[in-house]
């Protein structure tokens, strides 16, 4: 597996962890944490996909 794909896998794993944390926070009624997990997870996913798509241009 080359580095480009490893970065994508890492981003997807981290996004999944953020999603699970958001679900757990929603189940416990902590709306502030849910919002934070959604925003940070979305930013991480967008950044990771952008990095994956532009890997050859950047490196």
Secondary structure, 3 states (H helix, E strand, C coil): CCHHHHHHHHHHHHHHHHHHHHHHHHHHCCHHHHHHHHHHHHHHHHHHHHHHHCHHHHC
